[in-house]
Each structure stands twice: as C-alpha cells, then as structure tokens.
Amino acid sequence: MAETEKQIDKALKEQLHFLQTLIDTIPNPIFYKDTKGQFLGCNKAFELRLGLSKGQIIGKTSHDLFPQDLAEDYQTMDTALLENPGEQVHETTLHYADGRIRDVIINKGTFTNADGAVAGLVGVTVDITERKQAEMALQKAHDELEQRVEQRTAELARSNVELKVEIAERLRAEEALVQSSEDLKLFAYSVIHDLKSPAIGVHGFTNLLHRHYQESLDERGKGYCAQIVKAAKHLTDLVEAINVYIATKEAPLKIEQVDMSAICQEVKAEFSLRLSEHNVNWVETGSMPAIRADRLSMIRILRNLVDNALKYGGEPLSEIRIGHEDTEDSHVFSVSDDGVGISWENAEKLFRFFHRDKSSRGVEGAGLGLAIVKETAERHSGKVVVEPAPQGGTIFRVSIAKDLH
C-alpha cells in the first residue's frame, strides 16, 4: 500500500474510532441492524442494557439475545418497519441486565445504502422512568387534591365565608400543581437539550468522514460509511423531533449603515500586538466607504482574513494590505499579503469546513475561518474568491451586495 493510502487508511480508522467514542458518550442505548436482523453495532449504553460486550452482540439477532416471546415481538416490529420504511416509536418496559426495570420509549428508523435501498434500521432507547414516576406522583397529588376539595365543599356549604376560604385554598393548590407541571416540563427540556449536543456531534463528524474519505474506500466500505451517515442523520432528526425548538444556524442579520473605515481601524487595533511582533505593516489602499451591511459580520470577515494571513504567511510575511473596489452591484473588499501563499491546486477547498491547507501544518486552527468568511459573504448576497498576489502571497476578495435592506 502506498504511503498516501496508508495515511488515508490510518486517518479513516482514527475517524471511525473517534465516531464510536463519540457515540459511546451518549447515555441512551443505541443500536443498528441490517435487513436480516443482525446487529451491526451499538454503543456502551446498549452493552450495559444487555450486560454483554459489543463482540457478543454484533452479528447476533434478537433471537440470540432475548427471550423467545420478546424476540418475536422485536422481529415483528422490525419487519413491519423495513417493509414500510420510515420511523417507528413505541413505549414499553425493559428489564436491564443489572436487574432494573425501566419505562422507555424506543425510537427506530430505517437507513439506506449508497444506492438508496433500505440497508437496515437504527434504534435509540430513551429512559422515561423518572417522567412516568413524576406523572404518577402528579396524578396522585391531583386525585388527593380533588378528594380534599369535594370533602371541603360539602362541609363549607353551611357557610359562605368558609366556602370562600376553601375556594382560595383550592386556587392556591391548583397554582402549585401548575407550577409543578412547569418544573417537570423544564426538566424535560433540559434533558433534551443535553442529548442534542452529542447527537449533532455524531452527525457532523460522520458527514465529514463521508465527504473527505469516501472516495478512498472500496464499494463495501462506501456502503458502510453511507450507512453510518444515514444512521447519524436519523439520530439528529430524532432529537430535533422531540425538541421544542429548532435552533437557527445563525442570528438574523441587522442591516444598517456601516463605516468600513472604522471597522478597519477596530480590527487593526485588535491585531496591533501581533502585527508588531511579526514586523508586519498594515496598509490601507484608498478610502473605505460606508455600506449597508451587518456590522458584526463585516468585523468577522476582516478579522478572519487578517488572522489567516498572520497565521499562514510564514517568514516572508511583511505586509497586509486592505483594499476596496466598486462594481455596479457590489462593494469588493480585498485582504492581501506577501507571505508564502497557498497550494493553488487546492484553492477551492480552502473554504470548506475544517479544511486545512498543507501550509497550515504546525499552526493552530480549526479550519473554520475561511468557511465563516464564505458563508457570511453569501448571506450578504456576495462571494469570496482567492487568487495569487502579483508579488507573491495571497489575495482574498469578498463582495458585498449594494442593495441590502
């Protein structure tokens, strides 16, 4: 195997190991099966649920792991789901390997292979024991309250004054019940929120794995990779479905009059120490206009591009130039440097999430800066391009539409 292939294989194994580790951090039991009912994988929580290791689970069916009657029920539900792909949710009681009896909701859904055919199903178990107990306690409290009210009402029928007192007591008790219900709801929202972050993490990293490494896999590996992506996507969708809100990707833009000259000075001041430490000159070519845009977004664009130049300019870097040009429809701002430049064969990949150019080796960074610039420009009906500078180095040009409201 060529050295590059070994590196790719090593990177893929590390990504898969990280993905499994990430799934294992989710406290809810998770499993996935093929269309024959054989377990393809699971997380630590599912191992604890069965009291078995992953090696004792993978490749087995429900008939190998559960009592006959329970296995038959699982097989019947799995068959129905595979014949009618989609989602399946049911509430039941489970006996855990450690002897606990828990009330749960089992959420299952199908996933497809790279060809779009159903390849199996994934399941997530959500423990609702505490919620059920709380509901029972609330119902008991409600029943007891109703009984008290009935008894009191009969007694207070003799006196209007006493009746008013009891009505006030009942109102206070009902308010307390409502508050208790709201407290329970807040608790449930908090649990859902905590579950959302690892679910999004699983989905995000599996997408990266699929995007960057699928062409390095054989057909079988591509199929497995696609299945993991589908399963992670389903898990994310499942969490979103039970969540009470849909988180927006970004805050709404506040389009206003923005003085770009002031923005440049603000960013220059922010980087003044680093500019001085690296003996880098800050040059503004021409005057900066006032434009219609989101002020925070403009700061973010300029900050990321200047930071990018300082991080990756290397030893030759001595100057960062900020410029502006007008076109019929757009303001075009440029940030150029005289540093080492980039590998131009990969120029289009610079704006992808988590992409790191080979010139960035040994330099700290998440690979998000240029992706943020690209996304911010597009939200302003513009774009960002990169090109080599005439005297060496790199030029980034960001366009901002003139007709923003």
Secondary structure, 3 states (H helix, E strand, C coil): CCHHHHHHHHHHHHHHHHHHHHHHCCCCCEEEEECCCCEEEECHHHHHHHCCCHHHHCCCCHHHHCCHHHHHHHHHHHHHHHHCCCEEEEEEEEECCCCCEEEEEEEEEEEECCCCCEEEEEEEEEECHHHHHHHHHHHHHHHHHHHHHHHHHHHHCCCHHHHHHHHHHHHHHHHHHHHHHHHHHHHHHHHHHHHHHHHHHHHHHHHHHHHHHHHHCCHHHHHHHHHHHHHHHHHHHHHHHHCCCCCCCCCCCCEEEEEHHHHHHHHHHHCHHHHHHCCCEEEEECCCCEEEEEHHHHHHHHHHHHHHHHHHCCCCCCEEEEEEEECCCEEEEEEEECCCCCCHHHHHHHHCCCCCCHHHCCCCCCCCHHHHHHHHHHHCCCCEEEEECCCCCEEEEEEEECCCC
